[in-house]
Amino acid sequence: MSISKLLAYAAIYILWGGSFLAIRVIVAEVPPFFAAGFRFTLAGLLLIAYSHLRGEVACPKRALFNAAVLGFIMFTIMYAALFWGEIHVSSGIAAVVSAMIPVWIFAGELTVLRTQKATVLSIAGILLGLSGVVVLAGGTRSTAGQTSGFALAALVGATICWSGGTLLSRRLTLPAPQTDSAGWQMASGGVLLLALSLVSGELRRLPASGILFSAKILMSMAYLVIAASILAYTAYVWLIAHEPATRVSSYAYVNPVIALILGALLAGERLSAFQMTGVALVLAGVVATLAAKRPVTEAKKVAA
């Protein structure tokens, strides 16, 4: 494997894996909807500017509307729940629940799009993942505090929305290139998050400027905007064009491991044996689901 590919995989594995701890650091001081809105508004505008500087941008009004719809589904809903949820659950658990996204995408491909063929392994993967989330919901106290069942439910619902948006994006005309499309989705989702922050009264609860502009908060936000939102996403888009999709999807079960390690080393997060069982079930479910993916067209060719 080339150095370029190794660096790209390192980006989506480590940078995305580390984003969960960065979120937890920020929401410990900054209201969650405001923090998420600032992150994606800034990251989106930077990606849009980058795309336009490179030229060859095509974004008709219909494509912009579609990007805004996806921005609401995939960024406003998903990250409102994730940033809020990390106030109540550890960064490692949030990463594990987010790892269910490929499972929900597969379930949608299987039941809605009908582009995947059901196998014993794929059904087992879905059931393992679901059982893992149930076990996590019944987990005992960790050093991060009592796991909130409502927060976990919100995180699960958010991952389902993200997965639905991913499937919907395949049917929509979107701005080109992909960096411009992602930029408009992030920016529109970020603006809506800021509007949610305003409506919910968060702006009245912003911390003092000394806290808001502390080195810890600024470094964590810079990490989320530059490393997790721009560099890792660019690496992901590049890998999708140069590597098999199933191999690239391996980030789904590497990110939680990275998040759990960083949470333990840097934030003192510890999970009970019961919770670790849930983590193992979710990761086993994701691995099984990705390994079992078998497009319907491929299945028909084999049968013929």
PyMOL commands that set and color helices and strands:
alter all, ss='L'
color gray80, all
select helices_A, chain A and resi 3-27+32-54+61-85+91-98+101-113+120-137+149-169+178-199+202-205+209-212+215-242+245-248+251-267+273-292+296-303
alter helices_A, ss='H'
color red, helices_A
deselect
rebuild
show_as cartoon
